[in-house]
Amino acid sequence: MIRIRRAIRGDAAAIGRVHVETWQSAYAGLLPDMMLAGMSDVRQSALWARALSDPQETRGVFVADDEEMGVVGFGSCGPVRDMPEGLDGTETRVGEVYLLYVEPDFQNQGLGRRLLDAMFRQLQADGYDTVILWMLAENPTRFFYEGLGGALVGQRTDTFAGTDVDEVAYAWRDLDAPLVRRRLAPDS
């Protein structure tokens, strides 16, 4: 059984491990190989330990905790950091999902949707009425977000390890709507 719960400081090492493993898996060929190969569980765990020692930071970090394997996914959220130009200005308070990662062996089991739902509920409780999420434009998981009702609202270019990459932003404006994956129409 896997439960979604708020992260605690003791989760830092597991979150750091999942962070590195999922980046190396998801971004191979999209980000510089040298950057991905140079990622360190130890460094990521130390960063997460510092972040999770702040109660305000912990408030927006959730984990997928498997009773046998431990933490197999995580997500974090909070106030928007970079507002997409494509938002029409009617949004009063915008929150952001910063990270959402699930280990490859645990994907396609609904954990990403459950983590996203927990973050949406937290952001809504914190008074946000719209949520955005930035991601690499070439990342195939963009279809996951589109299937959960995310609307494309922005694009930008960012630099990772000296390489420019295109990013896109998705937004959800109705945080009360359930995150249900839409069924794709069968091929005709």
RADA-V20026 format. One record per residue. PSI is psi in degrees with one decimal (999 if undefined). Layout:
psi=PSI
psi=PSI
This chain:
psi=138.5
psi=126.8
psi=150.2
psi=127.9
psi=165.1
psi=139.8
psi=151.8
psi=166.8
psi=-33.7
psi=-10.1
psi=-5.2
psi=-45.6
psi=-42.4
psi=-41.3
psi=-41.9
psi=-42.0
psi=-48.5
psi=-40.1
psi=-50.1
psi=-48.4
psi=-43.8
psi=-37.4
psi=-45.8
psi=-32.6
psi=-50.7
psi=-32.4
psi=7.5
psi=126.4
psi=-13.0
psi=-31.8
psi=160.0
psi=131.6
psi=-40.4
psi=-38.6
psi=-47.9
psi=-42.8
psi=-28.0
psi=-2.7
psi=146.4
psi=128.5
psi=-40.7
psi=-47.2
psi=-45.3
psi=-40.4
psi=-40.1
psi=-41.1
psi=-44.0
psi=-35.1
psi=-42.9
psi=-46.4
psi=-42.2
psi=-4.1
psi=-8.7
psi=114.8
psi=-32.9
psi=-37.9
psi=-42.5
psi=-30.9
psi=-34.0
psi=16.9
psi=126.8
psi=150.9
psi=152.8
psi=113.3
psi=108.5
psi=131.9
psi=-21.6
psi=-40.4
psi=-13.7
psi=-150.3
psi=123.6
psi=1.3
psi=161.4
psi=163.3
psi=156.0
psi=151.5
psi=167.1
psi=-156.5
psi=149.8
psi=139.4
psi=-35.2
psi=104.8
psi=125.4
psi=143.6
psi=-21.8
psi=-4.7
psi=140.1
psi=2.6
psi=-6.4
psi=-12.5
psi=130.3
psi=-41.9
psi=123.4
psi=125.7
psi=171.8
psi=139.1
psi=115.5
psi=-44.4
psi=146.1
psi=110.5
psi=136.4
psi=133.4
psi=142.1
psi=-39.8
psi=-13.1
psi=8.1
psi=163.2
psi=29.1
psi=7.9
psi=3.3
psi=-38.9
psi=-44.0
psi=-42.3
psi=-40.2
psi=-45.1
psi=-42.1
psi=-43.4
psi=-41.4
psi=-40.2
psi=-43.7
psi=-40.5
psi=-45.7
psi=-39.4
psi=-42.5
psi=-29.3
psi=3.1
psi=9.0
psi=142.7
psi=-10.2
psi=144.9
psi=136.8
psi=162.6
psi=124.0
psi=143.4
psi=163.6
psi=133.1
psi=-31.0
psi=-6.1
psi=120.6
psi=-14.7
psi=-4.9
psi=-28.6
psi=-30.5
psi=-47.7
psi=-37.6
psi=-40.4
psi=-21.2
psi=16.8
psi=6.2
psi=133.4
psi=131.6
psi=121.9
psi=-3.6
psi=165.4
psi=154.5
psi=169.9
psi=132.3
psi=166.2
psi=126.4
psi=119.1
psi=42.7
psi=2.4
psi=126.7
psi=133.7
psi=145.3
psi=139.3
psi=154.4
psi=155.0
psi=137.0
psi=148.8
psi=148.2
psi=123.0
psi=-12.3
psi=92.1
psi=-9.1
psi=-20.2
psi=137.0
psi=147.0
psi=89.0
psi=126.7
psi=126.2
psi=143.4
psi=134.5
psi=143.7
psi=139.3
psi=151.2
psi=139.4
psi=999
